[in-house]
Amino acid sequence: MPAPRTVLLTGAAGGLGTLMRDLLPDYGYELRLLDLRPVEGEPDALVADLADRGAVREAVRGVDAIIHLAGISLEAPFEKILRANIEGTYHLYEAAREEGVGRIVFASSNHAVGYTPRPRGDDPLIPVDTPRRPDTFYGLSKCFGEDLAQLYWDKHGLETVSVRIGSCFPEPTSVRMLSVWMSPADGARLFHAALTAENVGHTVVHGSSANTRLWWDLTSARALGYEPQDDSEPYAEKLIAEQGELDPDDPAHACLGGHFVTDPPIWPY
């Protein structure tokens, strides 16, 4: 499909949103920014809670597509996850349906399948259709988002690419992250592919760079036209020297979700 002109970027003040609002304009996008709190250096950014359905619909009106990054990105009590990630995502999809937006790129997560055992040795890469095994209420909310996306495609013809993001930081910070890291530049490449590929319906993809130590299959992402350019391997020697190799007997190292399965980080707000 032709590249959308105007894209609503929710969660624009967050870590991933900050990276993408710097990189995506290079692909020709005009970004409309939305967050629960003011976006530093962006006085025109919209400040609204996804619980405010009127404000969400106003934010969606007139855009060509949406990249949905907003919400709680760590573990939290279910009531908070319900409001921010489940009800908030529903409100966004309803607004998109009402305003005739044709495509959403939904930030799902590796934590939707966090209890999946990581590959070892000659094990095959984890396929994108692996059964969902959320490791937290946060991961559960991402399963809901994927199912909501499927429903809105089947029922309303609203297309979504659900991107199960590994870890998108300027560089990997742990040995585990060597296998699921997505460089910011590759993140922008993947989001651009997700916005412009033809006939995606509801497509689920794994979101990472072409890492030497990759754990999951990128076939469905590549089918969108995504060509990752980066690899975490240059960071491996230093991280392994500092942290040691992953211990297969440690539950935090045995599953795709890492320490989310044993001691998940808690949302601070």
Contacts in CASP RR format, 6 or more apart in sequence:
PFRMAT RR
TARGET T0000
AUTHOR 0000-0000-0000
METHOD contacts of the structure
MODEL  1
MPAPRTVLLTGAAGGLGTLMRDLLPDYGYELRLLDLRPVEGEPDALVADL
ADRGAVREAVRGVDAIIHLAGISLEAPFEKILRANIEGTYHLYEAAREEG
VGRIVFASSNHAVGYTPRPRGDDPLIPVDTPRRPDTFYGLSKCFGEDLAQ
LYWDKHGLETVSVRIGSCFPEPTSVRMLSVWMSPADGARLFHAALTAENV
GHTVVHGSSANTRLWWDLTSARALGYEPQDDSEPYAEKLIAEQGELDPDD
PAHACLGGHFVTDPPIWPY
1 103 0 8 1.000
1 196 0 8 1.000
1 197 0 8 1.000
1 198 0 8 1.000
2 196 0 8 1.000
3 27 0 8 1.000
3 28 0 8 1.000
3 29 0 8 1.000
3 192 0 8 1.000
3 195 0 8 1.000
3 196 0 8 1.000
4 29 0 8 1.000
4 63 0 8 1.000
4 64 0 8 1.000
4 65 0 8 1.000
4 103 0 8 1.000
4 195 0 8 1.000
4 196 0 8 1.000
5 28 0 8 1.000
5 29 0 8 1.000
5 30 0 8 1.000
5 64 0 8 1.000
6 29 0 8 1.000
6 30 0 8 1.000
6 31 0 8 1.000
6 32 0 8 1.000
6 62 0 8 1.000
6 63 0 8 1.000
6 64 0 8 1.000
7 24 0 8 1.000
7 29 0 8 1.000
7 30 0 8 1.000
7 31 0 8 1.000
7 32 0 8 1.000
7 63 0 8 1.000
7 64 0 8 1.000
7 65 0 8 1.000
7 66 0 8 1.000
7 67 0 8 1.000
7 195 0 8 1.000
8 31 0 8 1.000
8 32 0 8 1.000
8 34 0 8 1.000
8 59 0 8 1.000
8 60 0 8 1.000
8 63 0 8 1.000
8 65 0 8 1.000
8 66 0 8 1.000
8 67 0 8 1.000
9 17 0 8 1.000
9 20 0 8 1.000
9 21 0 8 1.000
9 24 0 8 1.000
9 31 0 8 1.000
9 32 0 8 1.000
9 33 0 8 1.000
9 34 0 8 1.000
9 66 0 8 1.000
9 67 0 8 1.000
9 69 0 8 1.000
10 34 0 8 1.000
10 35 0 8 1.000
10 50 0 8 1.000
10 59 0 8 1.000
10 66 0 8 1.000
10 67 0 8 1.000
10 68 0 8 1.000
10 69 0 8 1.000
10 70 0 8 1.000
10 71 0 8 1.000
10 92 0 8 1.000
11 17 0 8 1.000
11 34 0 8 1.000
11 35 0 8 1.000
11 36 0 8 1.000
11 69 0 8 1.000
11 70 0 8 1.000
11 71 0 8 1.000
12 18 0 8 1.000
12 21 0 8 1.000
12 31 0 8 1.000
12 33 0 8 1.000
12 34 0 8 1.000
12 35 0 8 1.000
12 39 0 8 1.000
12 42 0 8 1.000
12 45 0 8 1.000
12 69 0 8 1.000
13 35 0 8 1.000
13 36 0 8 1.000
13 37 0 8 1.000
13 38 0 8 1.000
13 39 0 8 1.000
13 40 0 8 1.000
13 45 0 8 1.000
14 35 0 8 1.000
14 69 0 8 1.000
16 69 0 8 1.000
16 107 0 8 1.000
16 165 0 8 1.000
16 168 0 8 1.000
17 69 0 8 1.000
19 168 0 8 1.000
19 170 0 8 1.000
19 184 0 8 1.000
19 187 0 8 1.000
19 188 0 8 1.000
20 67 0 8 1.000
20 69 0 8 1.000
20 184 0 8 1.000
20 187 0 8 1.000
20 188 0 8 1.000
20 191 0 8 1.000
21 31 0 8 1.000
21 33 0 8 1.000
21 39 0 8 1.000
21 42 0 8 1.000
23 184 0 8 1.000
23 185 0 8 1.000
23 187 0 8 1.000
23 188 0 8 1.000
24 31 0 8 1.000
24 67 0 8 1.000
24 188 0 8 1.000
24 191 0 8 1.000
24 192 0 8 1.000
25 31 0 8 1.000
26 188 0 8 1.000
27 188 0 8 1.000
27 192 0 8 1.000
29 195 0 8 1.000
32 46 0 8 1.000
32 59 0 8 1.000
32 63 0 8 1.000
33 39 0 8 1.000
33 42 0 8 1.000
33 44 0 8 1.000
33 45 0 8 1.000
33 46 0 8 1.000
34 45 0 8 1.000
34 46 0 8 1.000
34 47 0 8 1.000
34 48 0 8 1.000
34 59 0 8 1.000
34 70 0 8 1.000
35 45 0 8 1.000
35 46 0 8 1.000
35 47 0 8 1.000
35 70 0 8 1.000
36 47 0 8 1.000
36 48 0 8 1.000
36 49 0 8 1.000
36 50 0 8 1.000
36 70 0 8 1.000
37 47 0 8 1.000
38 45 0 8 1.000
38 47 0 8 1.000
39 45 0 8 1.000
46 55 0 8 1.000
46 59 0 8 1.000
48 55 0 8 1.000
48 56 0 8 1.000
48 59 0 8 1.000
49 55 0 8 1.000
50 56 0 8 1.000
50 70 0 8 1.000
50 71 0 8 1.000
50 84 0 8 1.000
50 87 0 8 1.000
50 88 0 8 1.000
50 89 0 8 1.000
50 91 0 8 1.000
50 92 0 8 1.000
51 83 0 8 1.000
51 87 0 8 1.000
51 88 0 8 1.000
51 91 0 8 1.000
53 91 0 8 1.000
53 94 0 8 1.000
53 95 0 8 1.000
54 95 0 8 1.000
56 88 0 8 1.000
56 91 0 8 1.000
56 92 0 8 1.000
56 95 0 8 1.000
57 95 0 8 1.000
57 98 0 8 1.000
57 99 0 8 1.000
59 95 0 8 1.000
60 66 0 8 1.000
60 92 0 8 1.000
60 95 0 8 1.000
60 96 0 8 1.000
60 98 0 8 1.000
60 99 0 8 1.000
60 101 0 8 1.000
61 99 0 8 1.000
62 99 0 8 1.000
62 101 0 8 1.000
63 99 0 8 1.000
63 101 0 8 1.000
64 101 0 8 1.000
64 102 0 8 1.000
64 103 0 8 1.000
65 101 0 8 1.000
65 102 0 8 1.000
65 103 0 8 1.000
65 104 0 8 1.000
65 105 0 8 1.000
65 195 0 8 1.000
66 92 0 8 1.000
66 96 0 8 1.000
66 101 0 8 1.000
66 103 0 8 1.000
66 104 0 8 1.000
66 105 0 8 1.000
67 104 0 8 1.000
67 105 0 8 1.000
67 107 0 8 1.000
67 191 0 8 1.000
67 195 0 8 1.000
68 89 0 8 1.000
68 92 0 8 1.000
68 104 0 8 1.000
68 105 0 8 1.000
68 106 0 8 1.000
68 107 0 8 1.000
69 107 0 8 1.000
70 84 0 8 1.000
70 88 0 8 1.000
70 92 0 8 1.000
71 84 0 8 1.000
71 85 0 8 1.000
71 88 0 8 1.000
72 80 0 8 1.000
72 81 0 8 1.000
72 84 0 8 1.000
72 85 0 8 1.000
72 138 0 8 1.000
72 141 0 8 1.000
72 267 0 8 1.000
73 138 0 8 1.000
73 267 0 8 1.000
74 138 0 8 1.000
74 264 0 8 1.000
74 265 0 8 1.000
74 266 0 8 1.000
74 267 0 8 1.000
74 268 0 8 1.000
75 136 0 8 1.000
75 137 0 8 1.000
75 138 0 8 1.000
75 260 0 8 1.000
75 264 0 8 1.000
75 265 0 8 1.000
75 266 0 8 1.000
75 267 0 8 1.000
76 84 0 8 1.000
76 137 0 8 1.000
76 138 0 8 1.000
76 266 0 8 1.000
76 267 0 8 1.000
77 137 0 8 1.000
78 137 0 8 1.000
80 267 0 8 1.000
81 137 0 8 1.000
81 138 0 8 1.000
81 140 0 8 1.000
81 141 0 8 1.000
82 141 0 8 1.000
85 138 0 8 1.000
85 141 0 8 1.000
85 142 0 8 1.000
85 144 0 8 1.000
86 141 0 8 1.000
86 144 0 8 1.000
86 145 0 8 1.000
89 106 0 8 1.000
89 141 0 8 1.000
89 144 0 8 1.000
89 145 0 8 1.000
89 148 0 8 1.000
90 148 0 8 1.000
92 104 0 8 1.000
93 104 0 8 1.000
93 148 0 8 1.000
93 149 0 8 1.000
93 152 0 8 1.000
93 158 0 8 1.000
95 101 0 8 1.000
96 102 0 8 1.000
96 104 0 8 1.000
96 152 0 8 1.000
96 158 0 8 1.000
97 152 0 8 1.000
97 156 0 8 1.000
97 158 0 8 1.000
100 158 0 8 1.000
101 158 0 8 1.000
102 157 0 8 1.000
102 158 0 8 1.000
102 159 0 8 1.000
103 158 0 8 1.000
103 159 0 8 1.000
103 160 0 8 1.000
103 161 0 8 1.000
103 195 0 8 1.000
103 200 0 8 1.000
104 149 0 8 1.000
104 158 0 8 1.000
104 159 0 8 1.000
104 160 0 8 1.000
104 161 0 8 1.000
105 160 0 8 1.000
105 161 0 8 1.000
105 163 0 8 1.000
105 191 0 8 1.000
105 194 0 8 1.000
105 195 0 8 1.000
106 145 0 8 1.000
106 146 0 8 1.000
106 149 0 8 1.000
106 160 0 8 1.000
106 161 0 8 1.000
106 162 0 8 1.000
106 163 0 8 1.000
107 163 0 8 1.000
107 165 0 8 1.000
108 142 0 8 1.000
108 145 0 8 1.000
108 146 0 8 1.000
108 162 0 8 1.000
108 163 0 8 1.000
108 164 0 8 1.000
108 165 0 8 1.000
108 204 0 8 1.000
109 138 0 8 1.000
109 139 0 8 1.000
109 142 0 8 1.000
109 164 0 8 1.000
109 165 0 8 1.000
109 166 0 8 1.000
110 164 0 8 1.000
110 165 0 8 1.000
110 166 0 8 1.000
110 167 0 8 1.000
110 180 0 8 1.000
110 206 0 8 1.000
110 216 0 8 1.000
110 256 0 8 1.000
110 257 0 8 1.000
111 134 0 8 1.000
111 135 0 8 1.000
111 136 0 8 1.000
111 138 0 8 1.000
111 139 0 8 1.000
111 142 0 8 1.000
111 257 0 8 1.000
111 260 0 8 1.000
112 132 0 8 1.000
112 134 0 8 1.000
112 139 0 8 1.000
112 140 0 8 1.000
112 142 0 8 1.000
112 143 0 8 1.000
112 146 0 8 1.000
112 164 0 8 1.000
113 126 0 8 1.000
113 130 0 8 1.000
113 131 0 8 1.000
113 132 0 8 1.000
113 133 0 8 1.000
113 134 0 8 1.000
113 164 0 8 1.000
113 256 0 8 1.000
113 257 0 8 1.000
114 133 0 8 1.000
114 134 0 8 1.000
114 135 0 8 1.000
114 139 0 8 1.000
114 255 0 8 1.000
114 256 0 8 1.000
114 257 0 8 1.000
114 258 0 8 1.000
114 260 0 8 1.000
114 261 0 8 1.000
115 133 0 8 1.000
115 134 0 8 1.000
115 135 0 8 1.000
115 255 0 8 1.000
115 256 0 8 1.000
115 257 0 8 1.000
115 261 0 8 1.000
116 126 0 8 1.000
116 130 0 8 1.000
116 131 0 8 1.000
116 133 0 8 1.000
116 255 0 8 1.000
116 256 0 8 1.000
116 257 0 8 1.000
117 254 0 8 1.000
117 255 0 8 1.000
117 256 0 8 1.000
118 126 0 8 1.000
118 179 0 8 1.000
118 215 0 8 1.000
118 253 0 8 1.000
118 254 0 8 1.000
118 255 0 8 1.000
118 256 0 8 1.000
119 125 0 8 1.000
119 126 0 8 1.000
119 215 0 8 1.000
120 248 0 8 1.000
124 217 0 8 1.000
125 214 0 8 1.000
125 215 0 8 1.000
125 216 0 8 1.000
125 217 0 8 1.000
126 206 0 8 1.000
126 215 0 8 1.000
126 216 0 8 1.000
126 217 0 8 1.000
126 256 0 8 1.000
127 216 0 8 1.000
127 217 0 8 1.000
128 164 0 8 1.000
128 204 0 8 1.000
128 205 0 8 1.000
128 206 0 8 1.000
128 216 0 8 1.000
128 217 0 8 1.000
128 219 0 8 1.000
128 220 0 8 1.000
129 204 0 8 1.000
132 143 0 8 1.000
132 146 0 8 1.000
134 140 0 8 1.000
134 142 0 8 1.000
134 143 0 8 1.000
135 255 0 8 1.000
135 257 0 8 1.000
135 258 0 8 1.000
135 260 0 8 1.000
135 261 0 8 1.000
135 264 0 8 1.000
136 260 0 8 1.000
136 264 0 8 1.000
138 260 0 8 1.000
138 264 0 8 1.000
139 260 0 8 1.000
142 164 0 8 1.000
145 162 0 8 1.000
146 162 0 8 1.000
146 202 0 8 1.000
146 204 0 8 1.000
149 160 0 8 1.000
149 162 0 8 1.000
149 202 0 8 1.000
150 160 0 8 1.000
150 202 0 8 1.000
152 158 0 8 1.000
152 160 0 8 1.000
153 159 0 8 1.000
153 160 0 8 1.000
153 201 0 8 1.000
153 202 0 8 1.000
154 202 0 8 1.000
157 201 0 8 1.000
159 200 0 8 1.000
159 201 0 8 1.000
159 202 0 8 1.000
160 200 0 8 1.000
160 201 0 8 1.000
160 202 0 8 1.000
160 203 0 8 1.000
161 194 0 8 1.000
161 197 0 8 1.000
161 200 0 8 1.000
161 202 0 8 1.000
161 203 0 8 1.000
161 204 0 8 1.000
161 205 0 8 1.000
161 224 0 8 1.000
162 202 0 8 1.000
162 203 0 8 1.000
162 204 0 8 1.000
162 205 0 8 1.000
163 190 0 8 1.000
163 191 0 8 1.000
163 194 0 8 1.000
163 205 0 8 1.000
163 206 0 8 1.000
163 207 0 8 1.000
163 221 0 8 1.000
164 204 0 8 1.000
164 205 0 8 1.000
164 206 0 8 1.000
164 207 0 8 1.000
164 216 0 8 1.000
165 182 0 8 1.000
165 207 0 8 1.000
165 208 0 8 1.000
166 180 0 8 1.000
166 181 0 8 1.000
166 182 0 8 1.000
166 206 0 8 1.000
166 207 0 8 1.000
166 208 0 8 1.000
167 173 0 8 1.000
167 177 0 8 1.000
167 180 0 8 1.000
167 181 0 8 1.000
167 182 0 8 1.000
168 181 0 8 1.000
168 182 0 8 1.000
168 183 0 8 1.000
168 184 0 8 1.000
168 187 0 8 1.000
169 177 0 8 1.000
169 181 0 8 1.000
169 184 0 8 1.000
170 183 0 8 1.000
170 184 0 8 1.000
171 181 0 8 1.000
171 235 0 8 1.000
172 178 0 8 1.000
172 181 0 8 1.000
172 232 0 8 1.000
172 235 0 8 1.000
172 239 0 8 1.000
173 239 0 8 1.000
174 239 0 8 1.000
174 243 0 8 1.000
175 236 0 8 1.000
175 239 0 8 1.000
175 240 0 8 1.000
175 243 0 8 1.000
175 244 0 8 1.000
175 245 0 8 1.000
175 246 0 8 1.000
176 246 0 8 1.000
176 253 0 8 1.000
176 258 0 8 1.000
177 232 0 8 1.000
178 211 0 8 1.000
178 212 0 8 1.000
178 213 0 8 1.000
178 232 0 8 1.000
178 233 0 8 1.000
178 235 0 8 1.000
178 236 0 8 1.000
178 239 0 8 1.000
179 208 0 8 1.000
179 211 0 8 1.000
179 213 0 8 1.000
179 214 0 8 1.000
179 215 0 8 1.000
179 232 0 8 1.000
180 208 0 8 1.000
180 211 0 8 1.000
180 215 0 8 1.000
180 216 0 8 1.000
180 256 0 8 1.000
181 208 0 8 1.000
181 209 0 8 1.000
181 211 0 8 1.000
181 232 0 8 1.000
182 190 0 8 1.000
182 207 0 8 1.000
182 208 0 8 1.000
182 209 0 8 1.000
182 228 0 8 1.000
183 209 0 8 1.000
183 229 0 8 1.000
183 230 0 8 1.000
185 229 0 8 1.000
185 230 0 8 1.000
186 208 0 8 1.000
186 209 0 8 1.000
186 210 0 8 1.000
186 228 0 8 1.000
186 229 0 8 1.000
186 230 0 8 1.000
187 207 0 8 1.000
189 226 0 8 1.000
189 227 0 8 1.000
189 228 0 8 1.000
189 229 0 8 1.000
190 205 0 8 1.000
190 207 0 8 1.000
190 221 0 8 1.000
190 224 0 8 1.000
190 226 0 8 1.000
190 228 0 8 1.000
193 221 0 8 1.000
193 224 0 8 1.000
193 225 0 8 1.000
193 226 0 8 1.000
194 200 0 8 1.000
194 203 0 8 1.000
194 205 0 8 1.000
194 224 0 8 1.000
194 226 0 8 1.000
197 203 0 8 1.000
197 223 0 8 1.000
197 224 0 8 1.000
197 225 0 8 1.000
200 224 0 8 1.000
203 220 0 8 1.000
203 224 0 8 1.000
204 220 0 8 1.000
205 218 0 8 1.000
205 220 0 8 1.000
205 221 0 8 1.000
205 224 0 8 1.000
205 226 0 8 1.000
206 216 0 8 1.000
206 217 0 8 1.000
206 218 0 8 1.000
206 220 0 8 1.000
206 221 0 8 1.000
207 218 0 8 1.000
207 221 0 8 1.000
208 214 0 8 1.000
208 216 0 8 1.000
208 218 0 8 1.000
208 228 0 8 1.000
209 228 0 8 1.000
209 229 0 8 1.000
209 230 0 8 1.000
209 231 0 8 1.000
209 232 0 8 1.000
210 218 0 8 1.000
210 228 0 8 1.000
210 229 0 8 1.000
210 230 0 8 1.000
210 231 0 8 1.000
211 231 0 8 1.000
211 232 0 8 1.000
211 233 0 8 1.000
212 231 0 8 1.000
212 232 0 8 1.000
212 233 0 8 1.000
212 236 0 8 1.000
213 232 0 8 1.000
213 233 0 8 1.000
213 236 0 8 1.000
215 256 0 8 1.000
216 256 0 8 1.000
218 226 0 8 1.000
218 228 0 8 1.000
246 253 0 8 1.000
247 253 0 8 1.000
248 254 0 8 1.000
251 261 0 8 1.000
251 262 0 8 1.000
252 258 0 8 1.000
252 259 0 8 1.000
252 261 0 8 1.000
252 262 0 8 1.000
252 263 0 8 1.000
255 261 0 8 1.000
259 265 0 8 1.000
END
